[in-house]
Amino acid sequence: MHALIIGAAGMVGRKLTDRLTGGARLQGAAVDRLSLVDVITPDAPEGFSGSVQCLQADLSDAGTADKLVAKRPDVIFHFAAIVSGEAEKDFEKGYRINLDGTRALFEAIRHANLADGYRPRVVFASSIAVVGAPLPYPIPDDFHTTPLTSYGTQKAICELLLSDYSRHGFFDGIGIRLPTICIRPGKPNAAASGFFSNILREPLVGQEAVLPVPETIRHWHTSPRSAVGFMLHAADIDLDLVGPRRNLSMPGLSATVGEQIEALRRVAGEKAVALIRREPDAMITKMCEGWAPGFEANRARSLGFTTEDSFDAIIQAHIEDELEGVS
């Protein structure tokens, strides 16, 4: 089984690589070949007994997608993207990476399919940013796409392309609308939603964090651990059960910023909460007010996708996975 991970140097890509290296199977078969691709060279996983290729490449560059598809991977995980805040500030870059790169991949697979019948499973990392205010709460599975950001618009277009290329039989695609992933390990990034992780991650290790929005902001979350679980399940699921609507809103946890902070207080105490510094940012607050507060996610749940049921559990997962069980 050959797995290609595009965006392998990113957080979820790295954790998916770790799971596959650790023995996770795809479609009932052991993974004996990994192709890891990103704009920076991904690190080769330790302890993997199969063959690994780590490539530095930009999917939006001419010819890159054709070279990746030429190796005929069985399962393709596509994470590569410019995050929300950067896509909003750099219009051209956002569309080049988030839309043009994805279309190039889909076209490369289509040409391979026409040449020799190649038909891989494609697992596309989409986003809840494909919907925008005004929104009901919870948001039903059949709610129309109403993005209010360039990032959300780019992901929504890719969702439509994925469904259409799958309908034509060029590949077996499934789009996973990931909730905001919290707590993201590492350092803050350019995502406008980054503060959701920052206000928990930094205080857990004794560092200050900035909160740019009111505590009343409500949003939809899942952990990195669950996000990887979504992608693995998507690679294995019987797509006949999914049907023609190939893009699924994943289950998550709806919480206000204030509820996040209360969970931090329960897990790590008042000393950690005191490290959160409030610095209102009107632009980020305006963006957040248009974001999804929570989804029904009934289709995904019925198909076996699962996540944490409390923010305490999300924080504890971070402590176990990133802090060696100590906060």
Backbone bond lengths (Angstrom), bond angles and torsions (degrees), N, CA, C in turn:
res aa  C-N    CA-C-N  psi(-1)  N-CA   C-N-CA  omega(-1)  CA-C   N-CA-C  phi
1 M - - - 1.461 - - 1.534 108.81 -
2 H 1.315 115.10 125.53 1.459 121.65 -177.91 1.521 108.87 -109.77
3 A 1.330 117.38 120.21 1.459 122.75 178.49 1.519 109.45 -111.56
4 L 1.327 115.47 130.77 1.461 123.06 174.71 1.525 107.96 -107.88
5 I 1.328 116.87 125.75 1.462 121.48 178.05 1.519 107.93 -116.16
6 I 1.321 116.34 111.65 1.465 122.33 179.04 1.525 107.42 -97.82
7 G 1.310 116.32 120.35 1.460 121.26 -169.63 1.512 109.89 93.79
8 A 1.348 115.47 32.50 1.464 120.77 -172.89 1.516 113.75 -71.23
9 A 1.344 117.81 -18.38 1.470 119.67 179.71 1.517 112.15 -84.38
10 G 1.332 117.16 -9.47 1.456 120.69 177.44 1.519 111.69 -74.88
11 M 1.328 115.69 171.28 1.456 119.68 -173.02 1.528 113.12 -60.04
12 V 1.334 118.18 -52.07 1.462 119.65 -177.92 1.523 110.19 -69.71
13 G 1.340 117.10 -37.30 1.449 119.87 177.04 1.518 112.47 -59.06
14 R 1.333 116.91 -42.76 1.467 120.61 178.55 1.522 110.83 -63.86
15 K 1.315 116.45 -43.71 1.455 119.42 -177.43 1.530 111.40 -70.36
16 L 1.332 117.22 -34.14 1.459 119.88 174.50 1.525 110.11 -64.71
17 T 1.329 116.73 -42.45 1.462 120.76 176.99 1.524 110.60 -57.88
18 D 1.320 116.71 -42.75 1.467 120.92 178.68 1.528 111.20 -61.09
19 R 1.327 116.35 -41.89 1.466 119.46 -179.64 1.527 110.85 -66.31
20 L 1.322 116.93 -41.00 1.460 119.54 179.09 1.522 110.69 -68.88
21 T 1.319 116.39 -37.24 1.462 120.57 176.38 1.522 110.48 -64.55
22 G 1.334 115.20 -34.45 1.465 120.42 -178.82 1.507 114.66 -79.24
23 G 1.336 117.82 1.73 1.459 119.74 173.83 1.508 116.42 112.65
24 A 1.338 118.32 1.89 1.467 119.44 176.57 1.522 109.28 -60.41
25 R 1.330 116.60 138.35 1.454 122.02 -176.92 1.529 110.30 -101.72
26 L 1.300 116.32 155.43 1.455 122.72 176.83 1.521 109.14 -121.18
27 Q 1.315 115.95 122.85 1.461 121.73 179.77 1.526 110.96 53.96
28 G 1.326 115.34 37.30 1.457 121.75 176.43 1.510 115.35 81.20
29 A 1.338 117.55 -0.34 1.460 120.04 -176.36 1.520 110.84 -115.39
30 A 1.315 115.48 150.04 1.453 120.89 175.66 1.524 109.64 -71.44
31 V 1.322 116.46 142.83 1.457 121.65 177.08 1.523 108.27 -86.21
32 D 1.326 116.30 115.06 1.461 120.18 -179.19 1.518 112.94 -112.78
33 R 1.340 115.64 3.44 1.463 119.63 179.01 1.515 109.48 -148.76
34 L 1.321 116.07 129.00 1.459 121.86 179.61 1.528 109.34 -124.75
35 S 1.328 115.67 131.95 1.460 121.57 170.19 1.521 106.94 -115.95
36 L 1.331 117.22 117.31 1.455 123.28 -175.57 1.521 108.60 -112.87
37 V 1.320 116.73 124.48 1.459 121.76 -172.48 1.512 110.33 -132.40
38 D 1.328 117.10 138.91 1.461 122.04 173.01 1.524 108.26 -164.65
39 V 1.326 116.58 172.90 1.468 120.72 178.91 1.522 111.31 -72.91
40 I 1.326 117.04 -17.80 1.458 121.71 165.92 1.522 106.56 -116.51
41 T 1.310 117.06 147.82 1.461 119.64 -174.65 1.527 110.78 -64.16
42 P 1.340 118.33 120.01 1.466 120.04 178.27 1.528 110.94 -66.29
43 D 1.313 115.67 153.10 1.461 120.68 175.36 1.525 109.62 -77.15
44 A 1.318 116.01 138.57 1.459 120.40 174.99 1.525 109.46 -70.14
45 P 1.322 117.90 134.85 1.470 119.63 -179.08 1.520 111.35 -71.22
46 E 1.319 115.37 145.94 1.457 120.54 177.23 1.522 109.93 -85.17
47 G 1.310 115.74 142.76 1.453 120.23 172.77 1.515 115.29 83.18
48 F 1.337 118.65 7.13 1.457 120.48 179.43 1.520 108.93 -86.78
49 S 1.329 116.95 126.52 1.467 120.71 -174.02 1.525 112.56 -85.36
50 G 1.331 117.39 -14.39 1.453 119.97 -179.87 1.518 112.03 -88.36
51 S 1.321 116.13 -169.06 1.453 120.54 179.72 1.523 110.08 -88.38
52 V 1.330 115.59 143.00 1.466 121.85 -178.71 1.516 108.67 -130.92
53 Q 1.329 115.70 134.80 1.455 121.30 172.04 1.517 108.34 -123.75
54 C 1.332 116.75 125.25 1.457 122.72 -179.83 1.528 108.16 -111.89
55 L 1.316 116.78 118.79 1.450 121.58 -173.04 1.518 111.89 -122.88
56 Q 1.324 115.82 138.07 1.456 121.62 170.30 1.523 107.37 -95.23
57 A 1.329 117.08 116.77 1.457 120.69 -176.90 1.517 109.83 -160.86
58 D 1.324 115.58 152.87 1.458 123.40 176.45 1.521 107.24 -110.36
59 L 1.320 116.35 116.33 1.463 121.58 -175.27 1.524 112.06 -58.47
60 S 1.327 117.04 -26.36 1.462 119.53 -177.95 1.530 113.24 -81.66
61 D 1.344 117.74 -8.39 1.456 120.88 177.82 1.522 110.11 -75.36
62 A 1.309 117.02 140.80 1.457 121.99 -178.65 1.530 110.79 -56.64
63 G 1.324 115.87 130.29 1.454 121.85 175.93 1.504 115.83 89.76
64 T 1.335 118.13 -17.96 1.466 120.09 -177.27 1.519 111.79 -62.42
65 A 1.322 117.23 -48.86 1.464 120.49 -178.17 1.520 111.59 -60.79
66 D 1.334 117.68 -40.11 1.463 120.89 179.22 1.525 111.08 -61.01
67 K 1.332 117.26 -40.86 1.458 120.82 179.61 1.525 111.36 -65.09
68 L 1.335 116.76 -39.48 1.463 119.95 -179.83 1.521 111.26 -68.39
69 V 1.313 116.32 -41.70 1.464 120.85 -178.58 1.523 111.11 -72.62
70 A 1.316 118.25 -25.74 1.467 121.51 179.52 1.517 111.85 -58.40
71 K 1.317 117.04 -24.20 1.466 121.31 179.74 1.532 111.70 -82.08
72 R 1.335 116.99 -4.05 1.465 124.16 175.65 1.538 113.73 52.40
73 P 1.330 117.90 54.40 1.468 119.06 175.34 1.521 111.07 -62.90
74 D 1.324 115.62 147.10 1.466 120.99 -179.12 1.525 111.68 -76.79
75 V 1.328 116.26 -39.01 1.467 122.07 -179.87 1.521 107.91 -129.49
76 I 1.330 116.30 131.30 1.460 121.95 178.69 1.522 108.79 -116.99
77 F 1.323 116.78 120.88 1.454 122.37 174.04 1.524 106.97 -102.09
78 H 1.320 116.15 123.63 1.476 120.14 -176.06 1.526 109.70 -114.80
79 F 1.347 115.31 103.36 1.456 122.10 178.36 1.524 112.92 -106.45
80 A 1.338 117.17 -18.78 1.462 120.82 -168.66 1.520 112.01 -55.75
81 A 1.327 117.43 125.67 1.464 121.56 -178.20 1.519 110.31 -166.24
82 I 1.320 114.25 153.26 1.458 121.72 166.37 1.520 106.57 -88.05
83 V 1.326 117.76 129.24 1.459 120.71 -173.55 1.524 111.31 -70.95
84 S 1.324 114.97 169.44 1.465 122.07 -167.18 1.517 114.58 -56.43
85 G 1.332 116.92 -49.87 1.462 119.41 -177.16 1.513 112.26 -63.98
86 E 1.338 117.15 -41.51 1.455 120.92 179.86 1.520 111.35 -69.19
87 A 1.337 117.18 -39.07 1.464 120.65 178.50 1.523 111.58 -63.75
88 E 1.332 116.56 -31.20 1.455 120.53 179.21 1.529 111.10 -74.12
89 K 1.309 116.11 -36.17 1.463 119.91 -177.26 1.525 112.68 -82.59
90 D 1.344 116.73 -32.81 1.464 121.40 -178.30 1.522 108.45 -117.70
91 F 1.325 115.89 85.70 1.468 123.01 -173.98 1.529 111.18 -56.09
92 E 1.308 116.92 -49.40 1.466 121.00 -175.29 1.530 111.42 -64.04
93 K 1.332 116.36 -45.96 1.462 120.37 -179.49 1.519 111.41 -63.46
94 G 1.329 116.73 -40.93 1.457 120.61 -179.98 1.521 112.21 -59.62
95 Y 1.327 116.55 -46.21 1.468 119.59 -179.48 1.524 111.35 -70.74
96 R 1.322 117.28 -35.04 1.465 119.41 179.80 1.528 111.04 -64.81
97 I 1.325 116.66 -46.49 1.465 120.23 -176.87 1.526 111.28 -78.89
98 N 1.319 116.83 -50.84 1.459 120.42 -170.69 1.519 113.89 -77.22
99 L 1.334 117.48 -30.58 1.464 119.65 -179.71 1.525 111.78 -107.39
100 D 1.334 117.62 -56.10 1.461 119.62 -174.52 1.532 111.76 -62.25
101 G 1.323 117.36 -39.90 1.454 120.18 178.93 1.517 111.88 -63.48
102 T 1.333 116.72 -42.09 1.464 120.73 179.15 1.524 110.75 -65.68
103 R 1.331 116.66 -44.10 1.461 119.72 178.16 1.532 110.78 -61.76
104 A 1.318 117.76 -38.86 1.462 120.85 177.65 1.530 111.22 -60.99
105 L 1.334 116.36 -41.71 1.465 120.14 177.54 1.522 110.45 -62.77
106 F 1.316 116.57 -48.55 1.463 120.25 -178.21 1.529 111.04 -61.51
107 E 1.323 116.66 -39.39 1.464 120.55 179.45 1.529 110.99 -67.63
108 A 1.326 117.38 -39.26 1.460 120.10 178.45 1.524 110.61 -62.25
109 I 1.322 116.42 -41.35 1.467 119.78 178.32 1.528 110.12 -66.66
110 R 1.321 117.10 -40.59 1.466 120.21 179.34 1.523 111.74 -59.51
111 H 1.321 116.58 -45.60 1.461 119.72 179.67 1.525 111.43 -64.33
112 A 1.338 116.90 -38.04 1.467 119.99 176.76 1.526 110.63 -66.16
113 N 1.340 116.54 -39.27 1.452 120.46 177.90 1.524 111.63 -61.64
114 L 1.328 116.59 -42.79 1.457 120.50 179.37 1.528 111.69 -67.82
115 A 1.344 115.96 -28.83 1.460 120.08 -178.00 1.524 112.66 -77.10
116 D 1.342 116.21 -43.92 1.479 117.25 -173.51 1.522 113.85 -144.90
117 G 1.328 118.01 14.31 1.461 120.25 177.07 1.514 114.94 82.19
118 Y 1.320 118.11 7.62 1.472 121.81 178.80 1.527 110.41 -55.59
119 R 1.349 116.45 129.57 1.468 120.37 -176.21 1.530 109.52 -147.70
120 P 1.324 117.25 84.83 1.468 120.42 -177.56 1.527 112.60 -81.90
121 R 1.308 115.72 168.29 1.462 121.90 166.57 1.536 106.85 -84.68
122 V 1.320 116.63 127.35 1.459 122.25 177.91 1.527 108.32 -114.58
123 V 1.325 116.74 118.74 1.460 122.51 177.51 1.521 107.20 -107.45
124 F 1.323 115.52 111.82 1.464 121.80 -174.04 1.521 110.18 -103.81
125 A 1.325 116.29 127.31 1.466 121.01 177.80 1.524 109.10 -82.88
126 S 1.329 115.90 101.05 1.455 121.33 175.55 1.524 108.61 -95.93
127 S 1.317 116.84 -161.73 1.468 119.76 -171.06 1.521 110.59 -152.22
128 I 1.325 115.30 152.99 1.458 119.98 173.59 1.522 111.49 -69.66
129 A 1.338 117.49 -6.47 1.465 120.92 176.67 1.522 112.49 -68.86
130 V 1.340 118.04 -4.07 1.467 120.06 176.98 1.523 111.64 -71.88
131 V 1.327 117.87 -10.74 1.463 120.85 174.02 1.524 109.07 -116.13
132 G 1.326 116.15 154.76 1.457 120.57 179.38 1.510 111.21 -152.62
133 A 1.315 116.58 162.09 1.464 124.04 -174.86 1.548 111.26 -59.01
134 P 1.357 114.91 151.20 1.466 128.27 1.86 1.526 111.50 -77.26
135 L 1.332 115.18 139.42 1.454 121.19 -173.97 1.525 111.12 -128.84
136 P 1.330 117.20 141.03 1.467 119.39 171.23 1.530 109.09 -75.50
137 Y 1.312 116.55 166.72 1.456 120.38 175.80 1.521 109.07 -138.50
138 P 1.331 117.13 120.10 1.470 127.05 -1.65 1.530 111.42 -76.66
139 I 1.321 115.37 159.77 1.457 121.49 -179.12 1.525 109.06 -81.49
140 P 1.340 118.47 123.59 1.470 120.42 -179.08 1.524 111.97 -71.14
141 D 1.322 115.68 160.60 1.461 120.74 -177.62 1.520 112.87 -64.04
142 D 1.319 117.44 -27.70 1.462 120.29 -177.11 1.523 112.92 -94.82
143 F 1.345 117.81 14.94 1.457 120.57 179.22 1.521 109.47 -68.21
144 H 1.340 116.13 138.47 1.456 121.38 -176.62 1.529 111.34 -71.79
145 T 1.338 115.97 155.10 1.464 119.98 178.45 1.525 109.80 -75.95
146 T 1.327 115.07 128.52 1.469 121.88 -176.91 1.527 109.64 -139.64
147 P 1.335 118.28 57.95 1.473 119.47 -174.97 1.519 112.43 -64.22
148 L 1.325 114.94 143.55 1.459 121.63 177.91 1.529 112.13 -117.09
149 T 1.314 117.15 11.91 1.460 122.45 176.23 1.521 108.95 -133.24
150 S 1.318 116.08 160.05 1.466 119.80 175.85 1.527 110.56 -63.04
151 Y 1.329 116.81 -40.54 1.464 120.82 178.55 1.530 110.55 -58.66
152 G 1.324 116.85 -48.44 1.455 120.42 179.58 1.517 112.20 -62.82
153 T 1.333 116.83 -38.77 1.458 120.94 178.20 1.522 110.55 -63.79
154 Q 1.323 116.98 -43.43 1.465 120.77 179.60 1.526 111.09 -62.75
155 K 1.317 116.89 -42.84 1.465 119.80 178.38 1.528 111.75 -66.37
156 A 1.327 117.49 -38.52 1.466 120.69 179.51 1.523 110.80 -64.02
157 I 1.325 117.51 -41.75 1.462 120.51 177.75 1.528 110.29 -62.20
158 C 1.319 116.70 -42.77 1.465 120.20 179.35 1.528 111.52 -64.34
159 E 1.322 117.32 -35.48 1.464 120.18 175.63 1.523 111.09 -59.90
160 L 1.325 116.88 -44.42 1.460 120.55 179.01 1.523 110.74 -63.33
161 L 1.325 116.73 -42.41 1.460 119.85 178.59 1.527 110.77 -62.82
162 L 1.322 117.37 -43.95 1.460 121.26 179.73 1.530 110.92 -58.17
163 S 1.314 117.12 -44.58 1.462 120.39 179.94 1.521 111.34 -64.44
164 D 1.325 116.56 -41.21 1.465 119.40 -176.87 1.526 111.68 -71.72
165 Y 1.322 118.41 -43.67 1.463 120.43 177.43 1.530 110.51 -63.66
166 S 1.339 117.17 -35.62 1.466 120.20 176.42 1.527 110.83 -68.06
167 R 1.316 116.87 -40.76 1.472 121.32 179.04 1.522 111.39 -59.44
168 H 1.322 115.94 -36.44 1.466 120.38 178.70 1.525 112.80 -80.10
169 G 1.340 117.35 -5.83 1.461 120.70 177.05 1.506 115.44 81.87
170 F 1.340 117.49 16.92 1.456 119.70 179.55 1.528 111.50 -74.17
171 F 1.312 116.73 -33.04 1.458 122.39 172.33 1.518 108.45 -155.80
172 D 1.330 116.18 169.36 1.462 122.45 177.08 1.524 107.57 -101.70
173 G 1.337 115.68 95.84 1.448 120.07 -172.86 1.517 113.89 -103.72
174 I 1.324 114.66 150.07 1.465 121.40 172.82 1.528 107.71 -144.56
175 G 1.328 116.24 131.32 1.451 122.36 -179.97 1.515 110.85 -103.49
176 I 1.308 116.32 127.96 1.462 123.02 -176.66 1.525 108.54 -108.57
177 R 1.330 116.84 107.62 1.465 120.84 176.91 1.523 108.85 -78.70
178 L 1.324 114.10 97.54 1.458 119.14 -177.11 1.528 110.70 -74.47
179 P 1.318 117.91 133.84 1.464 120.06 166.96 1.531 109.30 -63.41
180 T 1.314 116.83 170.83 1.463 119.41 172.80 1.528 108.18 -62.36
181 I 1.326 115.87 128.24 1.457 120.53 -174.77 1.524 109.44 -87.07
182 C 1.300 114.76 126.22 1.453 122.49 -172.88 1.539 107.94 -149.23
183 I 1.282 118.28 123.39 1.449 128.83 14.31 1.524 107.56 -101.57
184 R 1.349 117.00 126.00 1.449 120.73 177.08 1.531 108.63 -74.03
185 P 1.334 117.83 128.91 1.470 119.19 176.83 1.521 111.17 -75.53
186 G 1.301 116.55 169.95 1.460 121.17 176.93 1.509 112.39 89.97
187 K 1.323 115.35 -149.17 1.455 122.00 -176.78 1.526 110.74 -103.29
188 P 1.340 117.46 160.27 1.463 120.35 176.54 1.528 111.02 -56.48
189 N 1.368 116.01 143.16 1.457 120.23 176.93 1.520 109.80 -116.79
190 A 1.342 116.13 -168.81 1.461 120.59 -175.15 1.519 113.64 -84.89
191 A 1.318 118.46 2.70 1.463 120.72 179.49 1.526 110.30 -66.03
192 A 1.321 116.18 134.48 1.465 119.74 178.65 1.524 111.14 -62.70
193 S 1.326 116.28 -25.13 1.467 120.94 -179.12 1.522 112.82 -86.55
194 G 1.337 117.55 3.83 1.449 120.35 -173.31 1.516 115.32 -59.03
195 F 1.334 116.54 -27.81 1.469 118.87 -177.03 1.524 112.20 -63.56
196 F 1.349 117.97 -25.89 1.462 119.84 179.00 1.529 110.42 -58.16
197 S 1.330 116.38 -38.10 1.465 120.95 175.78 1.522 111.94 -81.59
198 N 1.335 115.94 -41.40 1.468 119.65 -174.56 1.519 112.71 -56.77
199 I 1.348 117.57 -41.76 1.464 120.33 -174.57 1.523 112.60 -71.40
200 L 1.334 116.52 -7.79 1.461 120.50 175.33 1.524 111.04 -109.45
201 R 1.334 115.97 -45.66 1.464 120.86 -173.75 1.527 112.05 -63.23
202 E 1.329 117.17 -51.65 1.459 120.17 -176.66 1.536 112.33 -65.23
203 P 1.330 119.89 -48.04 1.464 118.49 178.41 1.521 114.02 -59.86
204 L 1.330 117.64 -29.28 1.472 119.89 178.81 1.524 112.29 -64.87
205 V 1.342 116.90 -20.86 1.470 119.86 177.81 1.528 111.24 -115.23
206 G 1.334 116.08 21.03 1.453 120.86 173.27 1.509 115.72 79.90
207 Q 1.334 118.40 22.06 1.462 121.72 -179.39 1.526 110.78 -114.64
208 E 1.341 115.38 153.13 1.461 120.20 177.86 1.521 111.36 -71.83
209 A 1.332 115.62 154.43 1.463 121.72 175.44 1.520 108.19 -141.41
210 V 1.328 115.58 147.87 1.464 121.65 -178.87 1.524 110.10 -98.78
211 L 1.328 115.64 132.42 1.459 122.41 173.96 1.526 108.45 -108.10
212 P 1.355 118.05 111.72 1.463 119.84 -174.69 1.528 114.88 -93.97
213 V 1.339 117.92 -0.35 1.469 120.71 -174.38 1.530 109.99 -129.19
214 P 1.345 117.10 164.41 1.468 119.60 176.04 1.526 112.02 -66.48
215 E 1.315 116.11 155.42 1.466 120.53 179.45 1.521 112.43 -69.44
216 T 1.322 117.46 -10.23 1.465 120.71 179.99 1.532 113.25 -81.80
217 I 1.322 118.29 -10.51 1.463 121.15 179.65 1.523 109.03 -61.64
218 R 1.343 115.41 127.04 1.470 121.45 179.87 1.525 109.37 -109.86
219 H 1.337 115.95 140.66 1.460 118.79 -177.44 1.532 110.69 -150.64
220 W 1.318 115.19 174.01 1.470 124.24 -172.53 1.531 109.15 -112.05
221 H 1.331 117.18 124.87 1.465 121.49 -169.75 1.525 112.32 -131.35
222 T 1.322 114.27 157.27 1.462 121.82 165.20 1.517 107.94 -149.04
223 S 1.324 117.62 168.51 1.459 121.84 -179.14 1.525 110.57 -91.50
224 P 1.337 117.98 160.04 1.470 119.89 172.49 1.524 111.97 -56.10
225 R 1.316 116.65 -37.48 1.470 121.03 179.82 1.525 110.35 -59.93
226 S 1.327 116.66 -46.01 1.458 120.18 179.48 1.521 111.79 -69.27
227 A 1.342 117.48 -36.87 1.465 120.87 179.42 1.520 110.89 -58.82
228 V 1.329 117.26 -43.49 1.456 120.71 177.02 1.531 110.39 -63.84
229 G 1.326 116.09 -39.93 1.456 119.94 176.99 1.522 111.97 -60.12
230 F 1.336 116.99 -39.17 1.464 120.51 177.11 1.527 110.60 -59.14
231 M 1.338 116.28 -46.57 1.462 120.45 -175.44 1.524 111.41 -66.65
232 L 1.315 117.70 -40.55 1.453 120.72 178.17 1.522 111.29 -65.12
233 H 1.325 115.79 -41.98 1.472 119.18 179.32 1.530 110.46 -66.06
234 A 1.328 116.64 -37.79 1.462 120.70 178.57 1.521 111.67 -64.18
235 A 1.316 117.17 -32.70 1.466 120.45 178.83 1.515 111.79 -69.66
236 D 1.332 117.06 -26.42 1.460 121.56 -174.76 1.532 114.69 -99.41
237 I 1.320 117.64 -22.13 1.451 121.26 -167.84 1.528 112.11 -64.60
238 D 1.327 115.70 146.31 1.461 122.35 173.87 1.526 108.04 -71.80
239 L 1.324 117.43 111.99 1.460 120.59 -175.29 1.524 112.93 -71.35
240 D 1.316 117.20 -15.08 1.472 118.94 172.39 1.525 110.32 -63.85
241 L 1.342 116.34 -31.09 1.460 120.44 177.72 1.519 110.90 -73.44
242 V 1.313 116.53 -31.35 1.466 120.87 178.97 1.517 110.59 -72.19
243 G 1.336 116.80 -40.16 1.460 120.64 179.27 1.514 112.29 84.16
244 P 1.337 117.02 -168.65 1.466 120.28 -174.84 1.519 114.38 -72.04
245 R 1.339 117.90 -20.58 1.465 120.56 178.46 1.518 107.37 -85.27
246 R 1.337 115.96 91.10 1.452 121.92 -166.13 1.525 114.31 -84.69
247 N 1.319 119.05 -4.74 1.464 121.39 -177.25 1.531 110.03 -107.25
248 L 1.313 115.64 123.27 1.462 121.91 -172.24 1.524 112.02 -117.94
249 S 1.330 116.77 133.42 1.464 121.78 170.74 1.522 108.32 -79.91
250 M 1.313 116.15 120.76 1.451 121.37 -176.08 1.525 112.22 -75.80
251 P 1.330 116.84 152.32 1.462 119.33 172.89 1.515 110.69 -65.19
252 G 1.307 115.91 153.01 1.451 121.21 -179.78 1.504 110.47 -159.06
253 L 1.312 115.14 -163.06 1.461 121.80 179.91 1.516 108.16 -126.33
254 S 1.328 117.10 122.10 1.458 121.88 177.70 1.527 108.80 -88.28
255 A 1.333 115.23 126.44 1.468 118.88 -178.63 1.522 109.73 -151.86
256 T 1.324 115.91 148.01 1.463 120.34 170.84 1.522 108.75 -82.03
257 V 1.323 115.84 163.15 1.463 120.29 174.86 1.521 109.74 -59.00
258 G 1.330 116.10 -38.78 1.457 119.67 178.13 1.520 112.00 -61.40
259 E 1.332 117.11 -38.50 1.469 120.55 178.24 1.525 111.26 -69.30
260 Q 1.334 116.41 -34.79 1.466 119.34 173.07 1.531 110.57 -58.98
261 I 1.325 115.38 -46.61 1.464 120.48 -176.87 1.524 110.68 -65.06
262 E 1.330 116.99 -38.53 1.462 119.93 177.44 1.526 111.29 -63.93
263 A 1.355 116.79 -37.82 1.461 119.90 176.67 1.530 110.32 -64.41
264 L 1.340 116.27 -40.49 1.464 120.17 176.50 1.530 110.16 -60.79
265 R 1.326 116.81 -41.59 1.465 121.03 179.18 1.534 110.33 -61.55
266 R 1.334 117.33 -42.32 1.464 120.23 -179.82 1.531 111.82 -66.16
267 V 1.321 116.72 -37.93 1.463 120.29 -175.18 1.517 112.41 -84.09
268 A 1.350 117.26 -41.46 1.466 120.17 -170.77 1.520 114.54 -119.89
269 G 1.333 117.26 -7.12 1.452 119.26 174.12 1.520 115.49 92.52
270 E 1.320 115.16 172.93 1.462 122.71 -175.93 1.525 112.29 -64.94
271 K 1.313 117.26 -31.11 1.469 120.63 -179.48 1.524 110.83 -60.53
272 A 1.326 117.59 -39.52 1.460 121.16 179.28 1.528 110.72 -69.06
273 V 1.313 117.08 -43.41 1.465 121.26 -178.92 1.531 110.72 -62.09
274 A 1.319 117.26 -35.40 1.471 121.38 -178.57 1.526 112.76 -64.53
275 L 1.319 117.77 -14.33 1.466 121.56 -179.31 1.533 112.71 -84.44
276 I 1.333 117.47 -3.13 1.469 121.13 178.40 1.524 108.90 -85.13
277 R 1.330 115.74 120.57 1.464 121.49 -179.30 1.527 109.67 -107.73
278 R 1.318 116.83 126.13 1.463 122.10 -176.28 1.528 111.00 -88.53
279 E 1.336 114.39 118.16 1.463 121.81 177.45 1.525 107.95 -134.43
280 P 1.342 118.05 89.97 1.469 121.33 -174.83 1.530 112.17 -56.40
281 D 1.343 114.73 136.60 1.459 122.01 177.39 1.526 106.97 -127.37
282 A 1.320 116.79 112.22 1.464 121.35 -173.51 1.524 112.14 -63.87
283 M 1.345 117.99 -38.07 1.454 120.25 -178.38 1.528 111.61 -66.47
284 I 1.326 116.23 -45.78 1.460 119.49 179.79 1.523 110.62 -66.62
285 T 1.324 116.84 -39.93 1.466 119.83 178.39 1.523 111.09 -61.18
286 K 1.327 117.12 -42.69 1.461 120.77 178.66 1.517 111.36 -62.12
287 M 1.326 117.09 -42.34 1.461 120.45 177.39 1.518 111.28 -62.18
288 C 1.326 116.21 -44.85 1.467 120.67 -178.09 1.521 112.25 -62.66
289 E 1.317 116.71 -34.95 1.463 120.54 -178.42 1.522 111.64 -65.04
290 G 1.326 117.49 -18.44 1.457 120.77 177.07 1.518 113.73 -97.71
291 W 1.332 117.11 1.25 1.459 120.49 -176.45 1.526 112.19 -87.41
292 A 1.324 114.53 164.46 1.465 121.41 -175.38 1.532 111.47 -71.76
293 P 1.345 117.22 127.10 1.466 119.63 177.16 1.523 113.38 -80.47
294 G 1.337 117.59 -23.06 1.459 120.38 -178.97 1.513 111.70 165.71
295 F 1.316 116.38 152.51 1.458 123.09 -175.91 1.528 111.05 -119.22
296 E 1.330 115.22 154.75 1.463 119.08 170.23 1.521 110.07 -67.79
297 A 1.341 116.32 -46.95 1.474 123.25 179.18 1.519 112.18 55.87
298 N 1.342 116.48 33.46 1.460 120.01 -178.21 1.519 112.61 -66.92
299 R 1.336 117.49 -37.81 1.466 119.71 179.16 1.520 110.10 -61.72
300 A 1.331 116.67 -49.05 1.455 120.17 -177.84 1.527 111.34 -62.76
301 R 1.318 117.05 -43.41 1.469 119.82 179.85 1.525 110.47 -61.85
302 S 1.334 117.02 -41.56 1.461 120.63 -179.10 1.530 111.75 -66.12
303 L 1.334 116.61 -21.71 1.460 121.77 179.66 1.526 112.45 -94.33
304 G 1.328 116.88 4.62 1.459 120.53 172.94 1.509 116.79 98.60
305 F 1.350 119.14 8.58 1.461 121.71 175.97 1.531 109.17 -80.99
306 T 1.328 117.22 133.17 1.466 121.38 -175.76 1.529 110.54 -134.22
307 T 1.351 115.64 160.08 1.460 121.30 177.84 1.525 109.25 -152.67
308 E 1.340 116.67 -177.15 1.467 121.31 179.61 1.531 110.75 -67.85
309 D 1.341 115.44 158.42 1.468 119.94 -179.27 1.528 112.60 -112.38
310 S 1.349 118.23 6.35 1.462 120.88 176.93 1.521 109.44 -155.63
311 F 1.347 116.38 155.93 1.453 118.80 177.27 1.514 111.54 -72.74
312 D 1.315 116.94 -26.55 1.463 120.00 173.42 1.530 109.72 -58.00
313 A 1.351 116.22 -40.32 1.466 120.58 -179.59 1.524 111.11 -69.07
314 I 1.329 117.52 -36.00 1.466 120.70 177.12 1.526 110.32 -64.45
315 I 1.324 116.75 -44.80 1.469 120.25 178.58 1.530 110.08 -63.78
316 Q 1.329 116.64 -42.19 1.458 119.89 -179.34 1.519 111.44 -64.25
317 A 1.346 117.11 -36.74 1.467 120.39 177.40 1.528 110.38 -61.55
318 H 1.342 116.65 -40.07 1.460 120.40 178.03 1.528 110.64 -65.14
319 I 1.304 117.27 -42.60 1.461 121.33 -179.67 1.535 109.60 -61.67
320 E 1.332 116.75 -42.26 1.465 120.75 -178.66 1.523 111.57 -70.04
321 D 1.330 116.81 -41.88 1.461 120.50 -172.85 1.524 113.80 -83.89
322 E 1.357 117.04 -29.91 1.468 120.27 -171.68 1.527 114.21 -117.24
323 L 1.331 117.38 -22.04 1.466 119.98 -174.10 1.528 112.45 -118.63
324 E 1.321 116.57 19.02 1.448 122.35 177.96 1.517 112.63 56.59
325 G 1.334 114.73 32.29 1.458 120.44 174.64 1.509 114.69 79.86
326 V 1.362 117.26 8.38 1.462 119.92 -175.69 1.520 108.86 -123.01
327 S 1.355 116.44 130.61 1.471 120.67 175.82 1.521 109.91 -117.61
